[in-house]
């Protein structure tokens, strides 16, 4: 499956800053991951169809 993002070009804006990096971008309308909708009308659907992809230096935090 492909991952697909549908956004409103006139409304898309990144709000994250160096000091406050955990901010959502506005203007993202729908997101599909592995064919499953995870963002609908800008709201998370609580579905998590993806999987974690890590590199060779990844260390699991306990």
N, C-alpha and C positions, 0 to 999 in steps of 0.2 A: 504494500500500500504506500501511497505517497502522503506526505504531510502537506497540508494546504492551509494558507492564511488568506482570509478575505478582509480587506481593510478599506476604509473611506479615505481616499487620497487627500481630500480637502480637510479632514479632521485629524489625521494621524499626527501625534506629537509625543516625543519622549520627555518624561518628567524627571528622570533619574539624574542625580548630580553626583559628583565625587563624594560629597559630604553625606548624601542621602540616596544611596544607590538602589534601594529596594522599592522602587516606584513603578507602577504599571504604566505602559504606554496607552494613551487614549486614541481612539479611532480604529482599533482592531475590533472587528465585528464578529467574525467566526473563525475558529481554528479547528482543523481536523488532524488527528494523529493516528496513523495506522487505520484510516478509514472511520474513526470514531470521533464524533464531535466533542471537543473538550471545552470550547468557548462558544456560547450561543448568545447572540445579541449583546456581546460584551461581558457576559457573566459566565463564570466557571461552572461546568456541569458536574464536577466532582468525579469525573471519570479519568482514569490514568492508564491508558492503553500502551504507553511507551515503556521503554526499559532503560535502565541506567547504562550509559556507555562511558567507560573510564580508560585512561591511558596507563602505560606501564608504571608510572610513578604514583598511582593512586594508592592511598592507605586508608583503610576502613577505620573511622573514629569510633571508639568504644565509649 
